[in-house]
Structures are given as C-alpha cells and as structure tokens.
Amino acid sequence: MTSIEPLSALKSTEGAAGQIKQAIRSAASQSGLDFDLLLGVAKRESSLQADAKAKTSSASGLFQFIDQTWLGAVKEHGEALGLGDYAKDITREGRKLVVADPARREEILNLRFKPDIAAKVAGKTLSAAKARVSQALGREANPSEVYMAHFLGERGAIRMLQAGEGAEAAAIDPKAAGANKSLFFDGARPLSVAEFKGKLALHIGVEEPRTPADVQVPLAPRGPVPTRHAAPPVTEIPYAPHAASTSTGQTLPPQIFAAIVDMQSELLFGKDES
C-alpha cells in the first residue's frame, strides 16, 4: 500500500521542486512522452505545486485531475503502474466510477498529491490521449493539442480541434467554460476557438500554426452571451472520428457538429456506456 506524505512536506521548496521534476522526468521516460511536454502540463496546471486544489472543481494535485478522471485513469492504467490494488477497488455504476469504501476512495483520490504517482498516471493518460487525438486529426498532435486533451478530455479536445477557428469555444464545451471563464471569455464576449487555442497553448518546441495567417486570429461574433446548455459528460475513452464538414467547407453549428461527432464515435467504437 502506498503511503501519502504530509502535504506540508511537498511545498514548493527548492528541494521539493527538484524531486517533482525528477518524478516527471522518470514518468516521461517510462511513458515515452517528451519531458518538456509533461513538465509544461504540470507547470500550467499547478505551477509545480503538488498540493494544488482548484476552487471551481474537484481538480487536485500536480496535474489537476478531477475525481472521476483520476478514478478512471487508475482503473485503466493502475495494473501497469503498480497500482493494481487500488484499481481493483474501483468499479462502475452506470456512468460513474465508484469505490465502495469511502475511506478507500479518499485514499485513492489522495494519490493525486503524491508527485511520483501523479506523474506516472499523467504520463500514461497523456500518451494514450496523444495517440487518439493524432488518429482523429490524421497527423501527430502537437504539445498544445495533447494538453488540450488533458484539459478538456479527449472528446472535448477533438470537438474543439475539429471545429472552425471562428466558432465560439464556450458553445463547444459549456461545462469547461463555466469552470474556466477566463479561458473562454473576454469580459462578456465569448472567445473564438482560435483565441481559446492561443490561451491554452504551451509554446513548447515548434508547433504548427493554429490559423492560416498567424497575424489574423478570427474573433467570435460580438453581442449578448447566449444561454448555455449542459454539455455531454467528458470522458477519457478511445475516441477518434474523422472531422465532419459540409460540402461547401462552411463551419457547422456547434450543436450539430457535436451530434455528428458523437454519431461517428458510436460507428467506430460502439455506443459509449461509460
């Protein structure tokens, strides 16, 4: 059984920061991911604070996994990462992952605060996400696109990446927009997909241009913010449809686009019962 170190011992001192970077380096080597990518995600998510907790969601730890995503990652990758004892205690009830014993559930969730475990799990999930997003895009996903899969979930990232650059980002993922308003809005104005990508970019290495002309980023239409509707649950499952488009090359409305993407997902991978 893995012991949990006191959070006070994991404060971002120089020594702790060095240990955290070493944990990330080891996880990158184990997962085959680039060290700078994994480090960049940790810096963006928590500023390398192992005990970081979000105010607007259950996101916690070095890589800010929310509760359900963490349980899913431990369930999927736990055996390969030496966390099999934890993985077997996680079961599915309908669309939700649960742990029968509340104390055990808390113990599993607290693993997010242990840098070596958080880094190993992040390495595995990001590596899998990179493969699936790359398949959906028909090319290798760049670091910022891999990070988007961590931030929005694979479904959310693929929807965002396959949407038109001028589409309203918040309409594509209202749930994420509600928890991260500064990334989706400029005051009352909803940001475009291109603007959202710019804010989320990791700027690691050489990434492909996000727009045909780097100097001109399309803006979302100005005007009153429309009423938001609940987004489908974001889950980290195999999901790699091809982009949907019209014969004229016009961008589909976000709601119709999302429905088409879900239909493609069911045809390729079967109905999502998660």
N, C-alpha and C positions, 0 to 999 in steps of 0.2 A: 504494500500500500504506500502511495506517495505521500510524504508529509508536506504540509503547507507552511512555508516560512512566514514569520510575522511580517505584516506589510511594512512596519517601521524599518525593517532591515533591508527593504527594497527601494528606499527613497533614492532619488537620482543623485547620489554622490558620485564622485569620480570613479570610485571602485565599483559601485553598482552599475554604472553606465558601461564600464568595461566588461563586466560579466554579462550584461544584457547583449552587448554587441557580439560577444563570443558565442552566446547561445544562438543568436541569429545567424552567425557565420556557420555554425555547426548544422543548423536546420537547413540553411541554403544548400550546403554541400550534400546533405542527406536527401533532399528533395530534388536536386538538380536545378533549382532556381538560381538566378543571379543574386549575389549577396546584396548588391546595391538596390535591387528591386525590393527584397524582403525588408531591408533596413529602411528604405524610403517609405514603405507602407507603415512600419512601426512608428517612424518619426511623424508621419502625417496623422496617424490615428491617435497616438498617445504622447507624443514628444518624448518617447522612450521612458515613460512613467509606468512602471509595472503595476501600480495600484490605481491607475486611472479609471474613473467611472463617469459615464455620461449622465447629464441631467435630464435629458429628454427621452431616454430609452434604457433598456437593460444592458446596453453595451458596456463591457468591462475589460480591464486588463490591457496588456501591451498592444494587442491587435484589435481591441474593442469588439469582440464577438458578442452578439446578443444571445440571450439564453437559449432559444431554440436552435440557432445556428451552431452554437457550441455543442449542444447535446447531439445534434445531427453529425457534426464533424467527428466527435469522439466515437459515436456509434459506427460511423463508416470507416474511420481510419485507426481506431483505437487498437485493434489487434496488431496491426503492422507497427505501431508506435510504442508497444509495450504497455498499453493502457487497456488491455483486454478485460481485466477485472471490472473496470468502470463501464466499458462498452456493453457488457452482458446485462448490466442493471438498467440500461436504457431501453425502453420499449415504446411502441407506437399505439396510441389510442386515437383512431380516426386520423385526423390531420395533425395531431400534436404528439410530440415526443415527451414521455413522462418517465419519472423514476419513482417507484412505489414508496420508498422510504424518504421522507422529507430531509432527514439529516444527510442521507447519502446523496440526494440531489444537490444539496448545498455544497457538499464536499466536491462533487464533480464540477459544479459551476466555479468553485473557488480555484480550480486548477488554472483558470484563466490568469490568475495573478502570479503564477509561477513561470518566470521567463522562459526556461528551457522547454517546458511543456507547451506553453502558448506558441513559441516559435516553431516547434516541430509540427504542431497541428496547423498553424498558418501556412507553413511550407507545403504540407500535403494538400490543403484545400486550394491554395493559390496555384499550385502546379496543375491540379485537376481542372481548375477554372480556366487556366490559360489554354489548355488543350481543347476544352469545349468551346470557348469563345473563338479561338483560332479556327476551329472547324466551321462555326457559324459564319465567320467573316470571309472564309476562303483564303486566309493568309495568317501569318503569325501575329498574334495580338501583341501590341507594344506594352511597355510597363504601365502606362496610364490606363489602358484598356483592361489590363489584368487587375489593377487596383479598383477600377470601377466594378468589376465582378465581385470583389470583396465588399465594396461599399454598398452596392445595390442588390447583390445576389446575382447569380448567373442569368436568370430570366430577365431581371430588371436591366442589367447591363446590355444584354443582347437587344432588347427592345430599344434602349436608348441609342445604341450604336447603329442600329438599322433604320432609325427614324431620320427624317430630314433635318438638316442642320438648323433650319429656321423654325422648326416646330417648338412648341412650348414644353420645356423639360418637365415642369411640375405636372402637366397633364398626362405625361407618360408614366410617372411614378408619384402619385399624390401622397402616398404614405411616407416615402422618403422625404418628400418636400416638406411635409408637416413637421418632421423631426429635425430638418436641416434647412431652415428658411433662408439663411444667409447664402447658401449654395444655389438656391433655386429662384431667389427674388432679389431685385434691386429696389428696395423700398416696397412699393405696392406693385411694381412692374415684374411680371414673371419673365425669367431669363429664357433665352433660346437654348436648344440643345448644344449649339456651338459655344455659347457663353458658359454653360454648365461644364462642358468638357474642359474649357480653359481654366475654370476654377479648380477642377479636380485633378488637373494634370500634375504628374510627379516630376516632369522635366528631367528624366534620367536617360542619359545617353542620347542617341539620335532617334527621334520618333518621327513618324510620317506626319506631314502637315494635316491638320484637322479640318481645314477648309481648302477649297480650290485656290483661293487667294488669301494668303496669311494676313494681309493688311485690311481685309474687309470681313468682319465677322457678322453674320446675319443676326438681327435682333428679333425677339418675339414681338408680336403686334402689341402696340400700346393700347391702353384702355382699362376698364374695370377688371379686376381679377375675377374670373368665372368661378361658379360654385364647384367645389371639388367633390369627386365621388370616390368611394373606397376603392383601393387598388387590390387586385388579387394577391394572395399571400406570396411573398418572395421566398423561394426555397432553393437550396443548393442541390440540384439533381441534374443528371445528364440532360442537356437541352441544347440542341444545335440545329435549328431550322435555317433554311436559306432566306435571304432578305426578300421581303414582299414589296412589290412595286406595281404601279399602274403602267399600262401600255404607253402612256404619254410621258412617263417619267415624273409625274406630279407626286407630291408627298401625300400619303393617305392621312385622314384624321386620326389622331392618336387612339381613339376608342376602337375604330375599325381595324387599324393596324395591329393593336394588341390582340383582338379577336382572331385575326388571321394567323398571327404568330402562334397563338395557343393551339389552333387547329393543326398547324404544321407540326407542332411538337407532339400532338397526340398521334398523328400519322407516322412519325418517325420513331417514337419511343413508347407509344401506348398512352393511355389516359393516366394522368397524374393522380394517384390516390394518396399522396402524402398529406 
